[in-house]
């Protein structure tokens, strides 16, 4: 499949820079895998009426870290923007992306706190980590002594990444939201963003970007779904920046797919397989592409075997032509052009077409037609935008 097939034009004003309130008042475009004629304009709060008792909704409960940070270079005074990605090779070290010119090993960056004042947290460049990332030592001390955090000798006083990010971390909003706010001269509120860019059911911290389909759920909506007998399952995939890396090669299949760890317990696996095998009523509806990726990674890793790994690493690329084994429906946001997320959604729409019309269209043709309708109807796009429900 050519990457250019995943391209489309979006008016800049349709990039959502703030979420709607309440969360479940977002608009919902409803389509069907098996019925190409179905297209309804609804609201997320209509979800209970669109699902059936014993349907299984699968959520990613990963919690977003306050992974973005700002600082100043101690050698030049230049401003620095960065993003924490992962723990480094030992205590007191991080792997992070840094936006600044001509860093050298040993250079130091003093971080700002959440209010924009100078903090006692500093980074020291150690070396490149690949894909533009750096390994850095992290220090907490007014004079920048790295031993305070560990990583050099005694680590007994190591503070830990979550506590550090609680002091200096900002919500890791996607760059396109920050850029759109700047173009529109819109002021952001870090406190509000920290709340908005987190699902209400998030538990296990580890993501550097939100599983955004889940942002639409409120406690009231979840309660309504429970009362109707719609089952909920949870898994974990900590979202990394590779999820949003654009496809830059000519063919989608040649894209170097990023690796992610995911986890799904045996109880959820059994609930999925019972429905897939027809031993139980209800459909498997994933909430978000990260849930799809985890479900399908386990389908390929486990299949019908009884053994069940607690966690697996996956580089799974789902694109048109790739079979979906265990995922029957999907609630998702509207995605960036030339992205693996767009390719995944297109794969879900690869169906033989309507028996009534005899028309067969590829998944990407169907998806782009749906996106054109969403643009005409002024849906809001991307992380803080509206949603799309693909029913079986």
C-alpha positions as CSV (number, residue, x, y, z in Angstrom):
1,X,0.0,0.0,0.0
2,X,1.4,3.4,-0.9
3,X,1.7,5.9,1.9
4,X,0.2,8.6,-0.3
5,X,-3.1,6.8,-0.1
6,X,-3.2,7.7,3.6
7,X,-3.2,11.5,2.9
8,X,-6.0,13.9,3.2
9,X,-6.5,17.7,3.6
10,X,-7.8,19.1,6.8
11,X,-8.8,22.7,7.4
12,X,-6.6,24.1,10.2
13,X,-9.6,25.4,12.1
14,X,-10.9,21.8,12.6
15,X,-7.9,20.9,14.8
16,X,-9.3,20.8,18.3
17,X,-7.2,22.7,20.8
18,X,-9.4,22.2,23.8
19,X,-11.8,19.3,24.6
20,X,-15.6,19.8,24.9
21,X,-17.2,19.8,28.3
22,X,-18.6,17.6,29.5
23,X,-16.5,14.9,27.9
24,X,-19.4,12.8,26.6
25,X,-20.9,15.7,24.7
26,X,-18.4,15.2,21.9
27,X,-19.9,14.3,18.6
28,X,-19.9,10.7,17.4
29,X,-19.9,9.6,13.7
30,X,-21.3,6.1,13.6
31,X,-20.5,3.7,10.7
32,X,-20.6,-0.1,10.2
33,X,-18.0,-2.6,8.9
34,X,-20.7,-4.8,7.4
35,X,-23.0,-2.1,6.1
36,X,-21.3,0.6,4.0
37,X,-24.5,2.6,3.8
38,X,-24.7,3.2,7.5
39,X,-23.6,6.7,8.6
40,X,-25.1,8.5,11.6
41,X,-24.3,11.7,13.3
42,X,-24.7,11.2,17.1
43,X,-23.1,12.1,20.4
44,X,-20.8,10.0,22.6
45,X,-23.5,10.1,25.3
46,X,-25.7,8.1,22.9
47,X,-23.2,5.2,23.2
48,X,-25.4,3.0,25.5
49,X,-28.2,3.0,22.9
50,X,-25.7,2.0,20.1
51,X,-24.4,-1.0,22.0
52,X,-26.1,-4.2,23.2
53,X,-26.2,-6.1,26.5
54,X,-23.2,-8.4,26.8
55,X,-21.1,-6.4,24.4
56,X,-17.5,-6.1,25.7
57,X,-15.8,-2.7,25.7
58,X,-12.0,-3.0,26.1
59,X,-10.2,0.0,27.6
60,X,-6.5,0.9,28.0
61,X,-6.1,2.0,31.6
62,X,-2.6,3.4,31.1
63,X,-2.1,6.8,32.9
64,X,-0.3,9.6,31.1
65,X,2.8,11.0,32.7
66,X,3.4,14.7,32.9
67,X,6.3,14.0,30.6
68,X,6.9,17.4,28.9
69,X,9.3,19.9,30.4
70,X,10.8,23.3,29.8
71,X,14.2,24.6,30.8
72,X,17.2,26.7,30.0
73,X,20.7,25.8,29.0
74,X,23.3,26.7,31.6
75,X,26.0,27.4,28.9
76,X,24.1,29.6,26.5
77,X,20.9,30.6,28.3
78,X,18.9,29.2,25.4
79,X,15.4,27.8,26.0
80,X,15.0,24.0,25.9
81,X,11.8,22.0,25.4
82,X,11.9,18.2,26.1
83,X,9.9,15.1,26.6
84,X,10.6,12.2,29.0
85,X,10.4,8.9,27.2
86,X,11.7,6.2,29.5
87,X,14.0,5.3,32.3
88,X,17.7,5.3,31.4
89,X,20.3,2.5,31.7
90,X,20.5,3.1,35.5
91,X,18.9,4.9,38.4
92,X,19.1,8.7,37.9
93,X,19.1,8.6,34.1
94,X,16.4,9.3,31.5
95,X,15.9,8.8,27.8
96,X,14.3,11.9,26.5
97,X,13.7,14.0,23.4
98,X,15.2,17.5,23.5
99,X,14.4,20.5,21.3
100,X,17.5,22.7,21.2
101,X,20.4,23.3,18.9
102,X,23.8,21.6,19.0
103,X,23.9,19.8,22.3
104,X,27.2,18.3,23.4
105,X,27.9,15.7,26.0
106,X,28.3,17.3,29.4
107,X,26.0,20.2,28.6
108,X,23.5,21.0,31.4
109,X,19.9,22.1,31.3
110,X,18.1,23.7,34.4
111,X,14.4,22.8,34.3
112,X,11.5,25.1,35.2
113,X,8.8,24.2,37.6
114,X,5.2,24.1,36.5
115,X,4.7,27.8,37.3
116,X,7.7,28.7,35.1
117,X,10.1,29.4,37.9
118,X,13.6,27.9,38.1
119,X,13.6,24.5,39.8
120,X,16.4,22.5,41.5
121,X,16.2,19.8,38.8
122,X,18.9,19.7,36.2
123,X,19.8,17.4,33.2
124,X,23.3,16.6,32.1
125,X,23.7,15.3,28.5
126,X,25.4,11.8,28.4
127,X,25.0,10.7,24.8
128,X,22.7,9.9,21.9
129,X,20.1,7.2,22.3
130,X,19.0,7.0,18.6
131,X,16.0,8.5,16.8
132,X,17.0,12.0,18.1
133,X,16.8,11.0,21.7
134,X,19.4,11.6,24.4
135,X,20.4,9.8,27.6
136,X,20.7,12.3,30.4
137,X,21.7,12.2,34.1
138,X,19.1,13.9,36.3
139,X,20.1,15.9,39.4
140,X,18.2,17.5,42.2
141,X,20.3,20.0,44.0
142,X,20.7,23.7,43.9
143,X,24.3,23.3,42.7
144,X,23.4,20.5,40.3
145,X,25.2,17.7,42.2
146,X,24.1,14.5,40.4
147,X,24.7,12.3,43.4
148,X,21.5,13.5,45.0
149,X,19.5,11.5,42.5
150,X,21.7,8.5,42.3
151,X,23.2,7.2,39.1
152,X,26.8,7.9,40.3
153,X,27.6,5.8,43.3
154,X,25.1,5.6,46.2
155,X,21.5,5.4,44.9
156,X,19.9,5.2,48.4
157,X,18.5,8.8,48.1
158,X,17.1,8.3,44.6
159,X,13.9,10.3,44.3
160,X,12.3,8.6,41.4
161,X,10.9,9.8,38.1
162,X,7.2,10.2,39.1
163,X,8.1,12.5,41.9
164,X,10.4,14.6,39.7
165,X,7.7,14.9,37.0
166,X,5.2,16.0,39.6
167,X,7.5,19.0,40.2
168,X,8.6,19.9,36.7
169,X,6.4,18.0,34.3
170,X,3.7,19.5,32.0
171,X,1.0,17.6,30.1
172,X,2.6,16.1,27.0
173,X,0.1,17.6,24.5
174,X,0.8,16.7,20.9
175,X,2.9,19.3,19.0
176,X,0.0,20.1,16.6
177,X,-2.2,21.2,19.5
178,X,0.5,23.5,20.9
179,X,1.3,24.9,17.4
180,X,-2.4,25.5,16.6
181,X,-2.9,27.3,20.0
182,X,0.1,29.5,19.1
183,X,-1.3,30.3,15.7
184,X,-4.7,31.2,17.2
185,X,-3.1,33.2,20.1
186,X,-4.8,30.8,22.5
187,X,-3.5,30.6,26.1
188,X,-3.2,27.1,27.5
189,X,-3.8,26.2,31.2
190,X,-1.4,23.5,32.4
191,X,-3.6,22.5,35.3
192,X,-6.7,22.1,33.1
193,X,-4.6,20.2,30.4
194,X,-3.3,17.8,33.0
195,X,-6.9,16.9,33.9
196,X,-8.3,16.9,30.3
197,X,-5.5,14.9,28.9
198,X,-6.2,11.9,31.1
199,X,-9.0,9.3,31.1
200,X,-11.2,9.1,34.2
201,X,-10.3,5.5,34.7
202,X,-6.5,5.8,34.2
203,X,-4.5,3.9,36.8
204,X,-1.0,2.7,35.8
205,X,1.4,5.5,34.9
206,X,3.6,5.1,31.9
207,X,2.2,6.7,28.7
208,X,3.8,9.8,27.2
209,X,0.6,10.4,25.1
210,X,-3.0,9.8,26.0
211,X,-5.1,6.9,24.6
212,X,-7.4,9.6,23.3
213,X,-10.6,7.6,22.5
214,X,-11.0,7.0,26.3
215,X,-11.0,10.8,27.0
216,X,-14.7,10.9,26.0
217,X,-15.9,8.8,28.9
218,X,-17.4,10.2,32.1
219,X,-18.2,8.4,35.3
220,X,-21.9,8.8,34.5
221,X,-21.5,7.3,31.0
222,X,-19.6,4.4,32.4
223,X,-22.3,3.8,35.0
224,X,-25.0,3.9,32.3
225,X,-23.1,1.3,30.3
226,X,-22.8,-0.9,33.4
227,X,-26.5,-0.7,34.1
228,X,-27.3,-1.9,30.6
229,X,-25.2,-5.0,31.1
230,X,-22.4,-3.9,28.8
231,X,-19.2,-5.5,30.1
232,X,-16.0,-3.6,30.6
233,X,-12.5,-5.1,30.3
234,X,-9.1,-3.3,30.9
235,X,-5.6,-3.9,29.5
236,X,-2.4,-1.9,29.5
237,X,-0.3,-0.5,26.7
238,X,1.9,2.5,27.7
239,X,1.8,4.8,24.7
240,X,5.1,5.9,23.3
241,X,6.0,8.6,20.8
242,X,6.4,5.9,18.1
243,X,2.6,5.6,18.0
244,X,2.4,9.0,16.4
245,X,5.5,8.8,14.2
246,X,4.4,9.6,10.6
247,X,5.1,7.0,7.9
248,X,7.9,8.5,5.9
249,X,8.6,5.7,3.5
250,X,6.9,5.2,0.1
251,X,5.2,1.9,1.1
252,X,3.3,1.5,4.3
253,X,4.7,-2.1,4.7
254,X,8.3,-0.7,4.8
255,X,7.6,1.5,7.8
256,X,9.9,0.6,10.8
257,X,7.2,-0.1,13.3
258,X,7.9,0.9,16.9
259,X,8.0,-1.6,19.7
260,X,5.7,-1.4,22.7
261,X,5.0,-3.6,25.7
262,X,1.4,-4.5,26.5
263,X,-0.4,-6.6,29.0
264,X,-3.8,-8.3,29.1
265,X,-4.9,-10.8,31.8
266,X,-6.4,-14.2,31.3
267,X,-9.9,-13.2,32.4
268,X,-10.2,-10.6,29.7
269,X,-8.7,-13.0,27.2
270,X,-11.3,-15.6,28.0
271,X,-14.1,-13.1,27.8
272,X,-12.9,-12.1,24.3
273,X,-12.4,-15.6,23.0
274,X,-15.8,-16.7,24.3
275,X,-17.5,-14.1,22.1
276,X,-15.2,-14.7,19.1
277,X,-15.9,-18.5,19.3
278,X,-19.7,-17.9,19.6
279,X,-19.9,-19.4,23.1
280,X,-21.2,-16.2,24.5
281,X,-23.4,-13.3,23.1
282,X,-22.0,-9.9,22.6
283,X,-19.3,-8.2,20.5
284,X,-15.8,-7.2,21.2
285,X,-15.5,-3.4,20.9
286,X,-12.1,-1.8,21.4
287,X,-11.8,1.7,22.9
288,X,-8.9,3.2,21.0
289,X,-6.3,1.9,18.6
290,X,-3.9,1.0,21.5
291,X,-6.6,-1.5,22.7
292,X,-6.8,-2.9,19.2
293,X,-3.1,-3.3,19.0
294,X,-2.9,-5.1,22.4
295,X,-5.9,-7.4,21.6
296,X,-4.5,-8.3,18.2
297,X,-1.0,-8.8,19.5
298,X,-2.3,-11.3,22.0
299,X,-4.4,-13.0,19.3
300,X,-1.3,-13.7,17.3
301,X,0.9,-14.6,20.3
302,X,-1.6,-16.8,22.1
303,X,-4.2,-17.9,19.5
304,X,-6.1,-20.9,20.9
305,X,-3.3,-22.0,23.3
306,X,-4.0,-22.1,27.0
307,X,-0.7,-20.5,28.1
308,X,-1.1,-16.8,28.7
309,X,1.9,-14.4,29.0
310,X,1.5,-11.6,31.5
311,X,3.0,-9.1,29.1
312,X,4.3,-9.3,25.5
313,X,6.4,-7.0,23.2
314,X,4.8,-6.2,19.9
315,X,5.8,-4.5,16.7
316,X,2.5,-5.3,15.1
317,X,1.6,-3.1,12.1
318,X,-2.1,-3.3,11.2
319,X,-2.9,-2.0,7.8
320,X,-5.4,-2.8,5.0
321,X,-5.0,-6.4,4.1
322,X,-4.1,-7.4,7.7
323,X,-6.7,-9.6,9.3
324,X,-8.3,-8.6,12.6
325,X,-8.7,-11.8,14.6
326,X,-10.4,-10.7,17.9
327,X,-11.5,-7.1,17.4
328,X,-15.0,-6.6,16.0
329,X,-15.6,-2.9,16.5
330,X,-13.8,0.2,17.5
331,X,-14.4,3.6,19.1
332,X,-11.7,6.0,18.0
333,X,-10.8,9.6,17.3
334,X,-10.0,11.1,13.9
335,X,-6.3,10.6,13.1
336,X,-3.4,12.4,11.4
337,X,-2.7,11.8,7.7
338,X,0.1,9.3,6.9
339,X,-0.1,7.7,10.3
340,X,-0.1,4.0,11.3
341,X,-3.3,4.8,13.3
342,X,-5.1,5.8,10.1
343,X,-3.9,2.6,8.5
344,X,-5.3,0.6,11.4
345,X,-8.7,2.2,11.1
346,X,-8.7,1.6,7.4
347,X,-8.0,-2.1,8.0
348,X,-11.2,-2.3,10.1
349,X,-13.2,-1.1,7.1
350,X,-11.9,-3.6,4.7
351,X,-15.2,-5.4,3.9
352,X,-16.6,-6.9,0.7
353,X,-19.2,-4.2,0.5
354,X,-23.0,-4.0,0.4
355,X,-24.9,-6.9,-1.1
356,X,-27.7,-4.4,-2.0
357,X,-25.5,-2.2,-4.1
358,X,-22.9,-4.8,-5.2
359,X,-20.2,-2.1,-4.7
360,X,-16.9,-3.0,-3.2
361,X,-14.5,-0.3,-1.8
362,X,-11.2,-0.7,-0.1
363,X,-10.9,0.2,3.6
364,X,-8.9,3.3,2.9
365,X,-11.4,4.5,0.3
366,X,-14.3,4.0,2.7
367,X,-12.3,5.7,5.5
368,X,-11.4,8.8,3.5
369,X,-15.0,9.1,2.3
370,X,-16.1,9.1,6.0
371,X,-13.4,11.7,6.8
372,X,-14.7,13.9,4.0
373,X,-18.2,13.7,5.5
374,X,-16.7,14.6,8.9
375,X,-15.0,17.6,7.4
376,X,-18.1,18.8,5.7
377,X,-20.0,18.4,8.9
378,X,-17.3,20.3,10.9
379,X,-16.3,17.5,13.2
380,X,-13.3,18.4,15.5
381,X,-10.2,16.3,14.7
382,X,-7.3,14.7,16.6
383,X,-6.6,14.2,20.4
384,X,-9.1,16.7,21.8
385,X,-11.6,16.2,19.0
386,X,-14.7,14.2,18.3
387,X,-15.1,10.5,17.9
388,X,-16.0,7.8,15.4
389,X,-17.7,4.4,16.3
390,X,-17.1,1.5,13.9
391,X,-19.7,-1.2,14.6
392,X,-19.4,-4.8,13.3
